[in-house]
Amino acid sequence: MTRNGNVYIISGPCGVGKSTITKGLAGKLEKTVLVEGDLISAMFVGEEQPSWEDKLAMVWQNLSSMTKNFLLNGYDVVLDYVVEDELDWFCRELQMTGLDITVHYYVLRAEPEVLVERITKRGDIEMIPRSLELLHQLENKKENAPHLYDTSNKEPNTIIEEIASNKAHYYP
């Protein structure tokens, strides 16, 4: 038996509003869980840490496992994490559930000066170079072009409402 399941993948650089948007979106949808990749990444504690590549692979494997588990139990999923090259792999993983799943993919972006202002306001100025690098990287991936969503001059509630009601940002 299959059921329509929805996965909202919200990507983008630091300071673009991913956490605010995903929390608001998950709260607005009916039977949904919020999965935050940064929380899984933060589970690595202790002196000995895996390489960045190994850590990233383990985080994505856990994101996949958790998302599939929630979908199989009747929940939709809002995923908050930066997607660089993992999207095709992740979608193939979801297909293994046998469920009819719709992936809604959004790459949030903002003008560089808006990102710098937001990051400075929250006191994470050491994140500015990485955020601007990610912005450039994500905006210039041709497969992201139809999924870019500018948050520069929009209020979070407007963004949340548009994502919740927009059925055009399907992946692929």
C-alpha angles and dihedrals in degrees: 000000000000129000131192107259126184128212117188110198111194114189135167142116126298113286096025094109103260095141095045093046097044093048091049093044094049090050092051098050122082111239105007142137127206116226114193115198093199090062091054091047089051091057089082104095134157135060099292113067129181120244115273091254093051092045092050091049091051092047091052092046089053092046088053094048094047094045092050091047093052092045092050088052094053101263129127115224133224109197120200111194142107110266113205110155102339104087100094092046091047093050091049088052091053091051088063090071092072089227124129098248128182115203115207107196123193128175105197115210138173136186111279093246090052091052091049091049093048094046092046091050091055092046100244098119091149086069095059098090093047092046093052091046091051091046090055093044096048095043092051097052104103092212089059094054096092091045101051114121120187114221096175099110103017132101116237093244091055091051092047092050092048093049093045093051101034116095095177101086098078122148127258 
